[in-house]
Amino acid sequence: MRQLIDCYLYGILDLGYVEEKAAVDMAAAMIRGGVDLIQLRGKNLVVDRLTEIAAALHRITKESDVPLVVNDHAQIAREVPVEGVHVGQDDESISSVRETVGRSIWVGKSTHSLEQARIAQRDGADYIGFGPLYATPTKPDYIPIGLNLISQVHDEITRPIFCIGGIKLENLSGVLEAGAKRVVIVSGLLQANDVVSYAARCKELLTPANSAATL
C-alpha cells in the first residue's frame, strides 16, 4: 500500500457531486489518472450506506495500492479495512477515532489556521488538511485563508500537509508557487469532462521534480 509520505494528489469522492451508483467508476477513473489518496465523503448518507460504499471502493483501491480514507465516521473503519479516517474541527478527537477503530490507522484533521494546525500535530494527526485557500461550495461557511500562510505552516508542521479549498487545475501552479507540496481537489476533479486526464495533468504538476522546477 502506498505510504502517506508518497501521496501528493488527494482526491475526495464527495457523494454530493457523484451519484452513489457511480462511485466505484469514479474512484477507478481517479486511480487511472494518478490520484494517490482517496477520501469517501457523504454528508447526507447514513453510516450503514456509507459503509457499503466504502467496502465496494476498498476492493478496487486495495488492488491499486491507493489508500482509502473515510470522512467523519470512525465506526466505518471498524467494519471495512480502510487506511484512514478524516475528521474536522467539530468531529470526534483523534484519540477517540483511534480508540473506536481499534487498529493502526491514519487519522487526518482539517485545520483552518496555523494554531489549529499546531494543535492537530500535537494531538497526533498523521496528516493535516489546511484551508480553505479559496472560496469553495464544499465549505461555504468558511472564510478563505488565502495563500500567504502556506510557507509558514510548512515551516512549522512536520506532518504531511494537504492544502485544500477551491484548488483546481487552473490555480494549482499558484498554490505550488506559494509553497504547497500536496493538495486536495474535489469539485474540479469530480466535475471534469475527462476525470482521468484532469487528474493526470494535476499529478504532473505535483510530481516533486516538476513542482520544484516551478518554485
Long-range contacts (C-beta under 8 A, 24 or more apart in sequence): 1-62, 1-65, 1-67, 1-83, 2-36, 2-37, 2-65, 2-66, 2-67, 4-37, 4-67, 4-106, 4-126, 4-127, 4-160, 5-160, 6-36, 7-36, 7-37, 7-67, 7-160, 7-182, 8-36, 8-181, 8-182, 8-183, 8-203, 8-206, 8-207, 8-208, 9-34, 9-35, 9-36, 9-37, 9-182, 9-183, 9-185, 9-199, 9-202, 9-203, 9-206, 10-35, 10-36, 10-37, 10-38, 10-39, 10-162, 10-164, 10-182, 10-183, 10-184, 10-185, 11-35, 11-37, 11-38, 11-39, 11-184, 11-185, 11-186, 11-189, 11-199, 12-38, 12-39, 12-41, 12-71, 12-184, 12-185, 12-186, 13-38, 13-39, 13-40, 13-41, 13-57, 13-190, 14-41, 14-42, 14-138, 14-186, 14-187, 14-190, 15-40, 15-41, 15-42, 15-43, 15-44, 15-45, 15-53, 16-41, 16-42, 16-43, 16-44, 16-138, 17-186, 17-187, 17-190, 17-191, 18-190, 20-45, 20-49, 20-53, 23-53, 23-56, 23-57, 24-56, 24-57, 24-60, 26-190, 26-195, 27-57, 27-60, 27-61, 28-60, 29-195, 29-196, 29-199, 30-189, 30-195, 30-199, 31-60, 31-61, 31-64, 31-66, 32-196, 32-199, 33-195, 33-196, 33-197, 33-198, 33-199, 33-200, 33-202, 33-203, 34-199, 34-200, 34-202, 34-203, 35-66, 35-189, 35-199, 35-203, 36-66, 36-67, 36-203, 37-66, 37-67, 37-69, 38-66, 38-67, 38-68, 38-69, 39-68, 39-69, 39-70, 39-71, 39-84, 39-86, 39-184, 40-68, 40-69, 40-70, 40-71, 41-71, 41-72, 42-71, 43-71, 43-72, 47-73, 47-75, 47-76, 50-76, 51-75, 51-76, 51-79, 51-80, 54-79, 54-80, 54-82, 55-79, 55-80, 58-82, 67-106, 69-106, 69-108, 74-100, 74-101, 75-100, 77-101, 77-103, 77-105, 78-102, 84-108, 84-126, 86-110, 86-129, 89-116, 93-123, 94-120, 94-123, 94-124, 94-125, 95-123, 95-124, 98-124, 108-162, 110-164, 112-142, 112-145, 113-145, 113-149, 114-149, 114-152, 114-153, 114-156, 117-153, 117-156, 117-157, 117-161, 118-156, 118-157, 120-159, 121-157, 121-158, 121-159, 125-159, 126-159, 126-160, 127-159, 127-160, 127-161, 127-162, 128-153, 128-157, 128-159, 128-160, 128-161, 128-162, 129-162, 129-164, 129-184, 130-161, 130-162, 130-163, 130-164, 131-163, 131-164, 131-165, 131-166, 131-167, 131-184, 132-164, 132-165, 132-166, 133-163, 133-164, 133-165, 133-166, 133-167, 133-175, 134-165, 134-166, 134-167, 134-171, 135-165, 135-166, 136-165, 136-166, 136-186, 136-187, 137-187, 138-165, 138-186, 138-187, 139-165, 147-174, 147-175, 147-178, 148-178, 150-175, 150-178, 150-179, 150-180, 151-178, 151-179, 154-179, 154-180, 154-181, 169-198, 169-201, 169-202, 172-202, 172-205, 172-206, 173-205, 173-214, 176-205, 176-206, 176-211, 176-214, 176-215, 177-214, 177-215, 179-215, 181-208, 181-211, 182-206
